[in-house]
Amino acid sequence: MKVRKEQKRLLAAEIGAAILQGDYRPGEWLRQIDLEEAFAAKRFDVRGALTQLAASGMVTHVENRGYRVAQPDLNVVREILAIRTLLEVEAARQALPNIGPDELEKIKQAQQIFEDAVARGSKADQANTNAAFHDEIYRHATNQSLASLIVEIRNRARPGPIALWPSNAELQRSAAHHVEIVDAIESRDLAALVAAVRRHIVESGANYPARDLGPVKKTSAASD
């Protein structure tokens, strides 16, 4: 009779999933003893998992200090946020004339679902419903390739697909921005809509946070 081998545990994938869902934020140190306890794993296995995650770029190994969750290049983040602002403002401009009462009702429903996730949902729920709210607006843009590009760009500067807010206050700020966006759509005020979309991107704490990025580093290409 064959003895069935126990399936090998994919500890690196488990820790990676925890990072993506926001249990560990960019730049946070990962103490091996804490990981052993959190994942009920042996120290040897935790070290192996961290080595794998470092090889994939999800965590960074600092000599004589340990491992920390990888941080994005803040200069790249700022540049991508500028691109997002251009794209999302244009998508909102295009979408507004195509949003009637029925479309507005669906946008309001998406807004409420996000607010429910803010109140009682998981980090993944909050991230997914936040994206769904914006997608519900931008899908009415005349240029659908633009709407698809926004989805692609939105997460390019992140180590994973989950949007993270550093505090509940920042999460509440995003919810308030959504209200401003919906109010502007309902009043058919294009200028207010553009301002609300731009403010939401620039001030969102989920953007690592955008307003604390500091000055852009000059490169040889940028100075030409």
Salt bridges, closest charged atoms under 4 A:
GLU14 OE1 - ARG9 NH2 2.84
ASP34 OD2 - ARG31 NH1 3.11
GLU36 OE2 - ARG43 NE 2.75
GLU88 OE2 - ARG84 NE 2.86
ASP116 OD1 - ARG120 NH1 3.86
ASP135 OD1 - ARG154 NH1 3.16
GLU136 OE2 - ARG139 NE 2.91
GLU136 OE2 - HIS140 NE2 3.93
GLU152 OE2 - ARG156 NH2 2.62
GLU170 OE1 - ARG173 NE 3.16
GLU170 OE2 - ARG211 NH2 2.03
GLU180 OE1 - ARG199 NH2 2.87
GLU186 OE2 - LYS108 NZ 2.92
GLU203 OE1 - ARG173 NH1 3.63
GLU203 OE1 - HIS177 NE2 3.50
